[in-house]
Amino acid sequence: MAKLTPTDARVTHQTANIRGQNYHFIVAQPPSGQPVKGTIILIHGFPDIGFGWRNQVPVLAEQLGLQVIVPDMLGYGGTDAPEDPSRCSYKNSCADLVEIVDTVGIQPPVEDRKFFVGGHDWGGAVAWRMALWHPDRVRAVFAVCTPYLPPSKGPFMPLEEMIKALPNFGYQRQFASDAIYKFAGPGDHDHIRQLLQTMYGGRDKDAVNATDPSGFLFDTTNGVHIDRLNNDIVPSKLLSAEEMEYYVEQFARTGLRGPTNWYRNSEINYEDEREFVTGDKQANVQIALPSLMVVATNDKALPEAMSANMHKHINDLTRVTVTAGHWALWQATESVNEHITSFLTPLIEAAPKASL
């Protein structure tokens, strides 16, 4: 099915004040005359926007018959970008997502008010947390690239200690600092374009033509090589020119401070989740919902090994792999869509009947 375009008539753009913050989200419905068989909300990560699900929305709406809701998360696109990192904690984000679904309205109306959840990158982490904070509202959950890591039972691990254990998270040191958002501020289209091209796989033109055949300007150990960014980056093949300019315009609204706030939340999330390991929610750490993990075999930031033990923490887990890097939604669209479809179809067919 044809992927969404920035001005696609198959979706409506909506805004709503959600718990004090203005959110922008798109909503897609099954084609006219076809019944709505359920509702799903899709969650993006960094540096992405709701449009990152452009290859999946048509399949979910037109083939599976779902009402599809895709927000720009806090800090991104047409949604507010609060400076306080705690506002986009997992707990707050999950509460926002539930209210977004309720604002749009679950279709078809079902007595249990449950909906499906999917996520990628930070969105995958939030999707798994939806299963912790709101298990009574979630029908099933899936994540692309991002494994489920249960709340920590030990002391808080600062980022530097985490990087020692997971050197593939070294880039987060840069993202949690002020380097990225000071480089690409609001309205700075050139630097935002350079940064996005880099993150989506664009390459250093001079390096490609000289000593470095890859020329990639981002690595998981150090982050973005800001000193090498310029307007001659060999463009990423993952986006059309129109799509790239749409991304640039969306990120130029508020710059990169809001999006990088997600990397400043680790201690806030840890403190929020203490009740899962010390309070009355301890049993909820084990996810009982039907769950799908789509592993990207070439993802350097979230390598395959990180999801190897998920079955110990999820009772009903389907784990599959696709040959792709971190941008699996775009790099392995057909495989990702097939796995999501295979996972959701029997669940949709078994969903509760609509309320009378």
C-alpha positions as CSV (number, residue, x, y, z in Angstrom):
1,M,0.0,0.0,0.0
2,A,1.2,3.5,-0.7
3,K,2.9,5.1,2.3
4,L,1.5,8.4,3.7
5,T,2.6,11.7,2.3
6,P,3.0,14.9,4.3
7,T,-0.4,16.1,2.9
8,D,-2.1,12.8,2.7
9,A,-5.9,12.9,2.5
10,R,-6.2,9.5,4.1
11,V,-5.5,11.0,7.6
12,T,-6.9,13.9,9.6
13,H,-4.7,16.2,11.6
14,Q,-6.0,17.0,15.1
15,T,-4.9,18.9,18.1
16,A,-6.0,18.7,21.7
17,N,-4.9,19.9,25.1
18,I,-3.8,16.8,27.0
19,R,-3.1,17.2,30.7
20,G,-2.0,20.8,30.1
21,Q,0.0,20.3,26.9
22,N,-1.1,20.8,23.3
23,Y,-0.6,17.7,21.3
24,H,-0.8,17.2,17.5
25,F,-1.7,13.8,16.2
26,I,-3.0,12.2,13.0
27,V,-5.9,9.8,12.8
28,A,-6.5,7.3,10.1
29,Q,-9.8,5.3,9.6
30,P,-10.6,2.2,7.5
31,P,-11.9,3.0,4.0
32,S,-15.5,4.3,3.9
33,G,-18.0,1.4,4.2
34,Q,-15.6,-0.9,6.0
35,P,-16.1,-1.6,9.8
36,V,-13.7,-0.3,12.4
37,K,-12.3,-3.4,14.1
38,G,-10.3,-1.7,16.9
39,T,-8.0,1.2,17.8
40,I,-4.2,1.4,17.9
41,I,-1.9,4.2,19.0
42,L,1.7,4.3,17.5
43,I,4.6,6.0,19.3
44,H,7.7,7.4,17.7
45,G,11.2,8.0,19.0
46,F,14.2,10.3,18.3
47,P,14.8,12.0,16.0
48,D,11.4,11.2,14.5
49,I,7.8,12.4,14.5
50,G,4.5,10.7,14.1
51,F,5.1,10.7,10.3
52,G,7.8,8.1,10.9
53,W,5.0,5.5,10.8
54,R,4.0,6.5,7.3
55,N,4.7,3.0,5.9
56,Q,2.6,1.3,8.6
57,V,-0.5,3.5,9.0
58,P,-2.1,2.5,5.6
59,V,-1.7,-1.2,6.3
60,L,-3.2,-0.9,9.8
61,A,-6.1,1.2,8.7
62,E,-6.9,-0.1,5.2
63,Q,-5.9,-3.8,5.6
64,L,-6.5,-4.6,9.2
65,G,-9.5,-2.2,9.7
66,L,-8.1,-0.3,12.7
67,Q,-8.5,3.3,13.7
68,V,-4.9,4.5,13.9
69,I,-3.8,7.4,16.2
70,V,-0.3,8.7,15.8
71,P,0.8,11.6,18.0
72,D,3.9,13.8,17.8
73,M,5.3,13.1,21.2
74,L,6.2,16.0,23.6
75,G,9.0,18.1,22.2
76,Y,8.4,17.1,18.6
77,G,6.5,18.4,15.5
78,G,3.3,20.1,16.2
79,T,3.2,19.2,19.9
80,D,4.3,21.4,22.7
81,A,8.0,21.3,23.8
82,P,8.2,21.9,27.5
83,E,11.6,22.6,28.9
84,D,11.1,20.5,32.0
85,P,12.3,16.9,31.2
86,S,10.0,15.4,33.8
87,R,7.0,16.3,31.7
88,C,8.0,13.6,29.1
89,S,8.8,10.9,31.7
90,Y,7.4,7.4,30.9
91,K,4.7,7.8,33.5
92,N,3.5,11.2,32.2
93,S,3.8,10.1,28.6
94,C,1.7,7.0,29.2
95,A,-1.0,9.0,31.0
96,D,-1.0,11.4,28.0
97,L,-1.4,8.6,25.5
98,V,-4.4,7.2,27.3
99,E,-6.0,10.6,27.3
100,I,-5.3,11.1,23.6
101,V,-7.0,7.8,22.8
102,D,-10.0,8.7,25.0
103,T,-10.1,12.2,23.4
104,V,-10.3,10.7,19.9
105,G,-12.6,7.9,21.2
106,I,-12.1,4.2,21.0
107,Q,-13.6,2.7,17.9
108,P,-15.6,0.5,17.9
109,P,-16.8,1.3,21.4
110,V,-15.9,-1.6,23.6
111,E,-16.8,-2.2,27.2
112,D,-13.2,-2.8,28.4
113,R,-12.0,0.4,26.6
114,K,-8.8,-1.4,25.4
115,F,-6.6,-0.5,22.5
116,F,-3.5,-1.7,20.8
117,V,-0.1,0.0,21.3
118,G,3.0,0.0,19.1
119,G,6.3,1.8,19.4
120,H,9.8,2.4,17.9
121,D,12.9,3.7,19.6
122,W,11.8,5.8,22.6
123,G,8.3,5.0,21.5
124,G,9.1,1.3,22.0
125,A,10.2,2.0,25.6
126,V,7.0,3.9,26.2
127,A,4.9,1.1,24.6
128,W,6.3,-1.4,27.1
129,R,5.7,1.1,30.0
130,M,2.1,1.3,28.8
131,A,1.8,-2.3,29.7
132,L,3.1,-1.5,33.2
133,W,1.2,1.7,34.0
134,H,-2.0,0.9,32.2
135,P,-2.4,-2.9,31.7
136,D,-6.2,-2.5,32.1
137,R,-6.4,-0.4,28.9
138,V,-4.0,-2.2,26.6
139,R,-5.1,-5.1,24.4
140,A,-1.6,-6.0,23.2
141,V,1.7,-4.3,22.6
142,F,4.5,-4.4,20.1
143,A,7.9,-2.7,19.7
144,V,10.3,-2.4,16.8
145,C,14.0,-2.3,17.8
146,T,13.4,-1.5,21.5
147,P,13.5,-4.3,24.0
148,Y,11.6,-4.5,27.2
149,L,13.9,-3.9,30.2
150,P,12.0,-4.2,33.5
151,P,12.2,-1.6,36.3
152,S,15.5,-1.8,38.1
153,K,15.5,-3.4,41.5
154,G,18.9,-2.0,42.4
155,P,20.2,1.5,43.0
156,F,20.0,4.1,40.3
157,M,22.7,3.7,37.7
158,P,24.0,7.1,36.3
159,L,24.5,7.4,32.6
160,E,28.3,7.0,32.8
161,E,27.9,3.7,34.7
162,M,25.3,2.5,32.2
163,I,27.7,3.3,29.3
164,K,30.3,1.1,31.0
165,A,27.9,-1.8,30.9
166,L,26.3,-0.8,27.5
167,P,29.0,1.0,25.4
168,N,26.5,1.1,22.6
169,F,24.7,3.8,24.6
170,G,27.8,6.1,24.5
171,Y,26.0,8.5,22.1
172,Q,23.5,9.3,24.9
173,R,26.2,11.2,26.7
174,Q,26.1,13.8,23.9
175,F,22.3,13.7,23.5
176,A,21.8,14.3,27.2
177,S,24.1,17.3,27.1
178,D,23.4,20.7,25.4
179,A,25.5,20.0,22.3
180,I,22.7,18.9,20.0
181,Y,20.1,21.4,20.8
182,K,22.6,24.3,20.8
183,F,23.8,23.2,17.4
184,A,20.3,23.0,15.9
185,G,18.1,25.6,17.5
186,P,14.6,26.7,16.5
187,G,14.4,28.0,13.0
188,D,17.9,26.8,12.1
189,H,16.9,24.9,9.0
190,D,20.4,24.2,7.7
191,H,21.7,22.7,10.9
192,I,18.6,20.7,11.5
193,R,18.7,19.3,8.0
194,Q,22.4,18.4,8.5
195,L,21.6,16.7,11.8
196,L,18.6,14.8,10.5
197,Q,20.5,13.6,7.3
198,T,23.2,12.4,9.6
199,M,20.9,10.5,11.9
200,Y,19.1,8.9,9.0
201,G,22.2,7.6,7.4
202,G,23.5,10.5,5.4
203,R,27.3,10.5,4.8
204,D,30.3,12.8,4.7
205,K,30.8,13.5,1.0
206,D,34.6,14.1,1.4
207,A,35.1,11.0,3.4
208,V,33.1,8.9,0.9
209,N,35.4,10.1,-1.9
210,A,38.6,9.7,0.1
211,T,39.6,7.4,3.0
212,D,36.3,6.3,4.6
213,P,34.1,4.3,2.2
214,S,31.2,4.6,4.6
215,G,31.5,8.2,5.7
216,F,28.8,7.9,8.4
217,L,28.7,10.9,10.6
218,F,27.1,9.2,13.6
219,D,28.3,6.3,15.7
220,T,26.9,4.8,18.9
221,T,30.1,5.4,20.9
222,N,30.5,9.1,20.3
223,G,27.2,10.4,18.8
224,V,27.1,12.9,16.0
225,H,30.4,14.2,14.6
226,I,29.1,17.8,14.7
227,D,32.4,19.3,13.6
228,R,32.1,17.5,10.3
229,L,28.5,18.5,9.4
230,N,27.9,20.7,6.4
231,N,25.5,21.2,3.6
232,D,27.2,18.7,1.3
233,I,26.2,15.6,3.3
234,V,25.4,12.7,0.9
235,P,21.6,12.5,1.5
236,S,20.0,9.5,3.3
237,K,18.3,7.1,0.8
238,L,15.6,6.4,3.4
239,L,13.6,9.6,2.8
240,S,12.5,11.5,-0.3
241,A,13.5,15.1,-0.7
242,E,9.9,16.1,0.1
243,E,9.9,13.9,3.3
244,M,13.2,15.4,4.4
245,E,12.0,18.9,4.1
246,Y,8.8,18.1,6.0
247,Y,10.9,16.7,8.8
248,V,13.1,19.8,8.8
249,E,10.1,22.1,9.0
250,Q,8.6,20.1,11.9
251,F,11.9,20.1,13.9
252,A,12.5,23.8,13.1
253,R,9.4,24.8,15.1
254,T,11.0,24.3,18.5
255,G,14.5,23.0,17.8
256,L,16.1,20.1,19.5
257,R,15.9,20.9,23.2
258,G,12.5,19.2,23.6
259,P,13.4,16.0,21.7
260,T,16.6,15.6,23.6
261,N,14.8,16.0,26.9
262,W,14.0,12.3,26.6
263,Y,17.7,11.6,27.3
264,R,17.5,13.6,30.6
265,N,14.9,11.5,32.2
266,S,16.6,8.4,33.4
267,E,16.6,9.2,37.1
268,I,13.0,10.6,37.0
269,N,11.8,7.3,35.4
270,Y,13.8,5.3,37.9
271,E,12.1,7.1,40.8
272,D,8.7,6.8,39.3
273,E,9.1,3.1,38.9
274,R,10.2,2.4,42.4
275,E,6.7,1.5,43.2
276,F,6.9,-1.4,40.8
277,V,9.7,-3.0,42.8
278,T,8.9,-1.8,46.4
279,G,5.2,-1.1,46.4
280,D,1.9,-2.8,45.6
281,K,2.5,-2.9,41.8
282,Q,5.3,-5.5,42.1
283,A,3.4,-8.2,40.3
284,N,2.9,-5.9,37.3
285,V,6.6,-6.0,36.3
286,Q,5.8,-9.3,34.6
287,I,4.0,-8.4,31.4
288,A,1.0,-10.7,30.8
289,L,-0.3,-9.0,27.6
290,P,0.2,-10.5,24.2
291,S,3.5,-8.9,23.0
292,L,5.6,-8.7,19.9
293,M,9.3,-7.8,19.7
294,V,10.6,-7.0,16.2
295,V,14.4,-7.1,16.4
296,A,16.5,-5.3,13.8
297,T,19.6,-7.4,13.3
298,N,21.9,-4.5,12.3
299,D,20.8,-2.0,14.9
300,K,24.0,-0.7,16.5
301,A,22.2,1.3,19.2
302,L,19.8,-1.5,20.2
303,P,21.6,-4.7,19.3
304,E,19.9,-8.0,19.0
305,A,21.4,-9.4,22.3
306,M,19.5,-6.8,24.3
307,S,16.2,-8.6,23.7
308,A,17.5,-12.1,24.2
309,N,16.0,-12.5,27.7
310,M,12.7,-10.7,27.2
311,H,10.9,-14.1,27.5
312,K,11.8,-14.1,31.2
313,H,9.7,-11.0,31.8
314,I,6.8,-11.4,29.3
315,N,4.4,-14.3,29.5
316,D,3.1,-14.2,26.0
317,L,6.0,-13.0,23.8
318,T,6.6,-13.4,20.0
319,R,10.1,-12.4,19.1
320,V,11.0,-12.0,15.4
321,T,13.9,-10.5,13.5
322,V,14.2,-8.3,10.4
323,T,17.4,-7.5,8.4
324,A,17.7,-3.8,9.0
325,G,19.3,-1.1,11.0
326,H,17.7,1.2,13.5
327,W,15.3,2.7,10.9
328,A,13.7,-0.7,10.4
329,L,10.2,0.9,9.8
330,W,11.6,2.3,6.6
331,Q,14.5,-0.1,5.8
332,A,12.5,-3.3,6.1
333,T,8.9,-2.1,5.6
334,E,7.5,-5.2,4.1
335,S,9.0,-7.5,6.7
336,V,8.0,-5.3,9.6
337,N,4.4,-4.9,8.3
338,E,4.1,-8.7,7.8
339,H,5.2,-9.4,11.4
340,I,2.8,-6.7,12.8
341,T,0.0,-8.0,10.6
342,S,0.5,-11.6,11.7
343,F,0.6,-10.6,15.3
344,L,-2.4,-8.3,15.3
345,T,-4.8,-10.2,13.0
346,P,-5.8,-13.0,15.4
347,L,-6.1,-10.6,18.3
348,I,-8.4,-8.3,16.3
349,E,-10.5,-11.2,15.4
350,A,-10.8,-12.2,19.0
351,A,-11.4,-8.7,20.3
352,P,-14.5,-8.1,22.4
353,K,-17.7,-7.1,20.6
354,A,-18.7,-3.5,20.5
355,S,-20.9,-2.2,23.4
356,L,-24.6,-2.0,22.6
